[in-house]
Amino acid sequence: MKNEDLVLRGKPVRTKIRNDRSWGEKAFLWLMYACIALFSLVCVVPFWIVLADSFASEASYLKHGYQLIPSEWSLDAYTYLLQGDQLLNSYKNSLFVTIVGTVLAVIITAMFAYVLAHPKVKYRNTLAFLTYLAMVLGGGLVGFYIMVSNWLHLKDSLWALILPYLLNPFYAFILVAFYKSLPYEINEAATIDGAGDIRLFYKIILPISTPVIATVSLFYAIQFWNDWYLSLLFIDDYKLHPLQLMIRQLISNLNVSAYVGGGASYQVSAPSSAIQLATVCLTIGPIVFLYPFLQKYFVKGITIGAVKG
């Protein structure tokens, strides 16, 4: 119960605002809380199974399958993974591709979207149509492979994992929707003060675009981190394999020992099932830790991109 002062015809009037809820409203709220808790539990259980069973012994996994609480615990999978250099090399490759790719992609996409949204760009509608056409259609796998491998000579290069994703049309249109919501008077005021287009974009437009830029950055980071298709096409050197391709190789390769050890052979039998789960646990960390820092910007940016267009 709180007392609030209201002003009526210049005179303060004290009144009471009732916050009491009826029994039906309270029951509905508790039902909603229970549904949210149940849904959260359903989402958390798969992650827990992966984490818990990554510490299970191979014999326990083969006998009981996936368990919430493994009957026999073991660190063999993590010990086996960390004894070779492949995991460290793959981590370095994925971090390089994700960080460099996200920074370059966000800058290029933001600048391109600003051109599409600027009302004084003469051919912006034509560029927007071509961008939409590229999003709907595609260049074809054969032409794409020939261009990257033969024309750009990016075979067995980490840049082959970065350059094809530097401009995503869908993310560009999200930024276009935000830029169009900004009042054009900002541009006119900056121009009167002597700011050029480049200074206007980097000093004024980008700082006030933090929510949507953070959202697009998160999308690009997830795209670069989770991608394995481009590395499967263009990377033959296992030392350049990113984490996601390493997981795929561990799942599909029967000789896990030779792959993790970089060609070395070990006398012990590799716990292949637990290694797959342990690798997932080791590779999912950076993206999971990225969400809390971008959550408030992510929600606001999604709302902006969805409502205004």
C-alpha positions in Angstrom: 0.0 0.0 0.0 1.5 3.3 -1.1 0.3 6.9 -0.8 0.7 9.0 -3.8 0.3 12.8 -4.0 -1.9 13.9 -6.9 -2.4 17.5 -7.9 -6.0 18.5 -8.7 -6.7 22.1 -9.7 -3.5 23.2 -8.1 -4.3 21.6 -4.7 -2.5 18.4 -3.5 -4.8 15.6 -2.9 -3.7 12.4 -1.1 -5.2 9.2 -2.3 -4.4 5.5 -1.9 -3.6 3.2 -4.9 -4.6 -0.4 -4.2 -2.2 -3.0 -5.3 -4.2 -5.9 -4.0 -4.8 -8.7 -6.5 -7.7 -11.0 -6.5 -7.3 -14.7 -5.8 -7.8 -15.5 -9.5 -5.1 -13.1 -10.6 -2.7 -14.6 -8.0 -3.5 -18.1 -9.2 -2.9 -17.1 -12.8 0.5 -15.5 -11.9 1.6 -18.6 -10.1 0.5 -20.7 -13.0 2.6 -18.6 -15.4 5.6 -18.8 -13.0 5.2 -22.6 -12.9 5.0 -22.8 -16.8 8.1 -20.6 -17.1 10.0 -22.7 -14.5 9.0 -25.9 -16.3 10.1 -24.5 -19.7 13.4 -23.3 -18.3 14.0 -26.8 -16.8 13.3 -28.4 -20.2 15.8 -26.1 -21.8 18.5 -26.7 -19.1 18.2 -30.5 -18.9 19.9 -31.2 -22.3 22.8 -29.0 -21.4 23.1 -30.7 -18.0 23.1 -34.2 -19.7 25.9 -33.1 -22.1 27.9 -31.7 -19.2 27.4 -34.6 -16.8 27.9 -37.4 -19.4 31.1 -35.8 -20.5 32.5 -36.9 -17.2 31.1 -40.4 -17.5 33.3 -43.4 -18.2 33.0 -45.1 -21.6 31.8 -48.3 -20.0 29.0 -46.4 -18.2 27.9 -44.7 -21.3 27.8 -47.9 -23.4 25.9 -49.7 -20.7 23.3 -47.1 -19.6 23.4 -44.4 -22.4 22.7 -40.8 -21.4 22.1 -40.3 -17.7 21.2 -37.3 -15.6 23.7 -38.6 -13.0 26.4 -40.9 -14.4 26.8 -44.2 -12.6 30.6 -44.0 -13.0 32.6 -40.8 -13.3 35.8 -40.4 -15.2 38.1 -37.6 -16.5 39.5 -39.7 -19.4 37.7 -37.7 -22.1 39.2 -34.3 -20.9 42.6 -35.8 -20.3 42.6 -37.3 -23.7 41.5 -34.1 -25.4 44.0 -31.9 -23.7 47.0 -34.1 -24.4 47.1 -33.3 -28.1 47.5 -29.9 -29.9 44.4 -30.1 -32.0 42.0 -28.7 -29.5 44.3 -25.6 -28.8 44.8 -25.1 -32.6 41.1 -25.3 -33.3 40.3 -22.9 -30.5 42.8 -20.3 -31.9 41.4 -20.7 -35.4 37.8 -20.3 -34.2 38.6 -17.3 -32.0 40.5 -15.6 -34.9 37.7 -16.2 -37.4 35.0 -15.1 -34.9 36.7 -11.9 -33.7 38.1 -10.7 -37.0 35.1 -11.8 -39.0 32.6 -10.2 -36.6 34.4 -6.8 -36.4 34.8 -6.6 -40.2 31.3 -7.8 -41.0 29.6 -5.4 -38.6 31.6 -2.4 -40.0 30.9 -3.3 -43.6 27.2 -4.2 -43.0 26.6 -1.0 -41.0 28.2 1.2 -43.7 26.3 -0.5 -46.5 23.0 -0.3 -44.6 23.6 3.4 -44.0 23.9 3.9 -47.7 20.7 2.0 -48.3 18.8 4.1 -45.7 20.2 7.5 -46.7 17.5 9.4 -48.5 19.9 11.4 -50.7 21.7 8.4 -52.2 20.6 8.3 -55.8 20.6 4.5 -56.5 19.7 3.3 -53.0 16.5 1.6 -54.2 18.4 -0.3 -56.9 21.0 -1.4 -54.4 18.3 -2.5 -52.0 16.6 -4.5 -54.7 19.9 -6.2 -55.7 20.6 -7.0 -52.0 17.2 -8.5 -51.6 17.7 -10.5 -54.8 21.0 -11.9 -53.5 19.3 -12.9 -50.3 16.5 -14.8 -52.1 18.6 -16.3 -54.8 22.2 -17.4 -54.7 25.4 -17.7 -56.8 25.4 -21.5 -56.8 27.8 -23.9 -55.0 30.1 -24.6 -58.1 30.6 -20.9 -58.9 31.2 -20.1 -55.3 33.8 -22.8 -54.8 35.6 -21.8 -58.0 35.7 -18.1 -57.1 37.0 -18.7 -53.6 39.5 -21.5 -54.5 40.8 -20.5 -58.0 40.1 -16.8 -58.3 40.8 -15.6 -54.8 43.3 -18.4 -54.0 42.0 -18.9 -50.5 42.3 -22.6 -50.3 43.6 -23.7 -46.9 43.3 -20.1 -45.6 41.3 -18.9 -42.6 40.2 -15.9 -44.8 38.1 -18.4 -46.7 36.0 -18.7 -43.6 35.6 -14.9 -43.1 35.2 -13.2 -46.5 32.0 -15.0 -47.7 30.1 -13.9 -44.6 31.2 -10.2 -44.4 27.8 -9.0 -45.7 24.6 -10.7 -44.7 21.6 -9.1 -46.5 19.1 -9.9 -43.7 21.3 -8.2 -41.0 21.7 -5.2 -43.4 18.0 -4.8 -43.6 17.7 -4.8 -39.8 20.2 -1.9 -39.7 18.3 -0.2 -42.5 15.1 -0.3 -40.5 16.9 1.3 -37.5 18.6 4.0 -39.6 15.3 5.0 -41.2 13.8 5.5 -37.7 16.4 8.2 -36.9 15.4 11.8 -37.5 17.1 13.2 -40.6 17.6 16.5 -38.7 20.6 14.8 -37.0 22.4 14.6 -40.4 21.5 18.2 -41.3 22.7 19.6 -38.0 26.0 17.7 -38.3 26.5 18.9 -41.9 25.9 22.5 -40.9 28.6 22.1 -38.2 31.0 21.0 -40.9 31.0 17.2 -40.4 31.5 15.0 -43.5 29.7 11.8 -44.2 32.4 9.6 -42.7 32.7 11.6 -39.5 28.9 11.9 -39.3 28.6 8.1 -39.5 31.4 7.1 -37.1 30.9 10.0 -34.5 27.1 10.3 -34.4 25.3 7.5 -36.1 27.2 4.5 -34.7 27.2 5.7 -31.1 23.4 6.0 -31.1 23.0 2.7 -32.9 24.5 0.6 -30.0 21.4 -1.6 -29.5 21.0 -2.8 -33.1 24.8 -2.9 -33.6 25.1 -5.2 -30.6 22.3 -7.4 -31.9 23.9 -7.8 -35.3 27.3 -8.4 -33.7 25.8 -11.3 -31.7 24.2 -12.7 -34.9 27.5 -12.5 -36.7 29.5 -13.9 -33.8 27.2 -17.0 -33.6 27.4 -17.4 -37.4 31.2 -17.4 -37.5 31.6 -19.5 -34.4 29.1 -22.2 -35.4 30.1 -22.5 -39.0 31.7 -25.7 -40.2 30.5 -25.8 -43.8 33.1 -23.4 -45.3 35.9 -25.1 -43.5 34.7 -28.4 -44.9 34.9 -27.0 -48.4 38.1 -25.0 -48.3 40.3 -26.3 -45.4 42.2 -29.5 -45.9 45.0 -28.9 -43.4 43.7 -30.2 -40.1 45.8 -27.6 -38.2 43.5 -25.0 -39.6 40.3 -26.7 -38.6 38.0 -24.6 -36.4 36.2 -26.1 -33.4 33.0 -27.0 -35.1 34.7 -29.0 -37.9 36.8 -30.7 -35.2 33.6 -31.8 -33.5 32.3 -33.1 -36.8 35.5 -35.0 -37.5 35.4 -36.5 -34.0 31.9 -37.7 -34.6 32.5 -39.1 -38.1 36.1 -40.3 -37.7 36.5 -43.7 -36.3 40.1 -43.2 -35.5 39.7 -40.5 -32.8 43.2 -41.2 -31.5 45.0 -40.2 -34.7 42.9 -37.1 -35.1 43.2 -35.6 -31.6 46.9 -36.5 -31.3 47.8 -34.9 -34.7 48.7 -38.3 -36.2 50.3 -39.8 -33.2 49.1 -43.2 -32.0 48.2 -44.0 -28.4 48.1 -47.3 -26.7 45.0 -46.5 -24.7 41.5 -46.8 -26.1 39.9 -43.5 -26.7 36.5 -42.8 -24.9 35.0 -41.7 -28.2 31.4 -41.0 -26.8 32.6 -38.9 -23.9 35.1 -37.1 -26.0 32.3 -35.8 -28.3 30.4 -34.5 -25.3 33.6 -33.0 -23.7 34.4 -31.2 -26.9 31.0 -29.7 -27.0 31.4 -28.4 -23.4 34.8 -26.9 -24.2 33.6 -25.2 -27.4 30.3 -23.7 -26.2 31.8 -21.6 -23.5 32.7 -18.3 -25.3 29.2 -17.9 -26.9 27.5 -18.7 -23.6 29.5 -16.0 -21.8 28.9 -13.5 -24.5 25.1 -13.5 -24.0 24.9 -11.8 -20.5 26.9 -8.8 -21.8 24.7 -8.2 -24.8 21.3 -9.3 -23.5 19.9 -5.8 -22.8 21.1 -4.5 -26.2 19.9 -7.7 -27.9 16.2 -7.4 -26.7 16.1 -3.7 -27.6 17.7 -4.3 -31.0 15.3 -7.1 -31.9 12.3 -4.9 -30.9 13.6 -2.1 -33.1 14.2 -4.3 -36.1 10.8 -6.1 -35.8 8.5 -3.1 -35.2 10.0 -0.5 -37.6 10.6 -1.3 -41.2 
